[in-house]
Amino acid sequence: MGSLRGRSQPVRDDARLFLERLRAKGVRVLFFEEPTLPHGFWKYAALADTAANAAASMCEAFHSLLDSTADRPAP
């Protein structure tokens, strides 16, 4: 499970609570917060280095997560 959001995310507090609940249930959670970026910053990745770097970091983390679970059998 992953969450990437800008600091001005409208449901920021709800997202944090949801992530805490998932972690409490043993779900591996990747969490990224980009304090200088607005909600929906993905659409600016082609225009702003900060947005592009944030998107790349999240993609790398998801890739690593998928690689780490590739050898585990499906439930």
PLY file of the C-alpha trace (Angstrom):
ply
format ascii 1.0
element vertex 75
property float x
property float y
property float z
element edge 74
property int vertex1
property int vertex2
end_header
0.00 0.00 0.00
1.34 3.43 -0.77
0.44 7.01 -0.25
2.00 9.99 -1.90
0.54 13.39 -1.34
1.23 17.04 -1.36
1.06 18.98 1.87
-2.18 20.72 0.89
-3.96 17.38 0.38
-7.62 17.97 1.32
-7.89 14.68 3.23
-4.41 14.77 4.79
-5.50 13.95 8.34
-7.82 11.16 7.20
-5.01 9.67 5.11
-2.70 9.62 8.13
-5.32 7.88 10.27
-5.96 5.32 7.53
-2.25 4.59 7.19
-1.90 4.16 10.96
-4.77 1.66 10.95
-3.22 -0.29 8.09
0.13 -0.44 9.87
-1.59 -1.59 13.06
-3.03 -4.51 11.04
0.42 -5.45 9.76
0.06 -3.99 6.27
3.31 -2.71 4.85
2.74 0.94 4.05
4.88 3.31 2.05
4.19 6.92 2.91
5.49 10.01 1.21
4.64 13.58 2.03
5.90 16.40 -0.11
5.50 19.55 2.01
6.30 21.99 -0.79
3.93 20.50 -3.36
0.18 21.01 -3.82
-2.51 18.38 -4.18
-2.37 16.89 -7.67
1.28 17.71 -8.19
1.77 14.64 -10.42
0.40 16.61 -13.35
3.26 19.07 -12.96
6.04 16.46 -13.16
6.87 17.50 -16.73
7.05 21.15 -15.73
8.72 21.23 -12.31
11.81 19.38 -11.12
10.46 19.13 -7.58
7.31 17.39 -8.76
9.28 15.15 -11.12
11.69 14.14 -8.35
8.82 13.34 -5.98
7.10 11.21 -8.61
10.35 9.39 -9.41
11.01 8.69 -5.72
7.59 7.17 -5.29
7.92 5.05 -8.42
11.28 3.72 -7.23
9.83 2.85 -3.83
6.86 1.02 -5.39
9.21 -0.81 -7.71
11.27 -1.96 -4.71
8.12 -3.02 -2.89
6.95 -5.07 -5.84
10.38 -6.67 -6.22
10.43 -7.60 -2.54
7.10 -9.41 -2.81
7.63 -11.08 -6.20
8.92 -14.32 -4.70
6.16 -14.69 -2.12
3.23 -16.96 -2.97
-0.20 -15.41 -3.44
-2.55 -15.76 -0.46
0 1
1 2
2 3
3 4
4 5
5 6
6 7
7 8
8 9
9 10
10 11
11 12
12 13
13 14
14 15
15 16
16 17
17 18
18 19
19 20
20 21
21 22
22 23
23 24
24 25
25 26
26 27
27 28
28 29
29 30
30 31
31 32
32 33
33 34
34 35
35 36
36 37
37 38
38 39
39 40
40 41
41 42
42 43
43 44
44 45
45 46
46 47
47 48
48 49
49 50
50 51
51 52
52 53
53 54
54 55
55 56
56 57
57 58
58 59
59 60
60 61
61 62
62 63
63 64
64 65
65 66
66 67
67 68
68 69
69 70
70 71
71 72
72 73
73 74
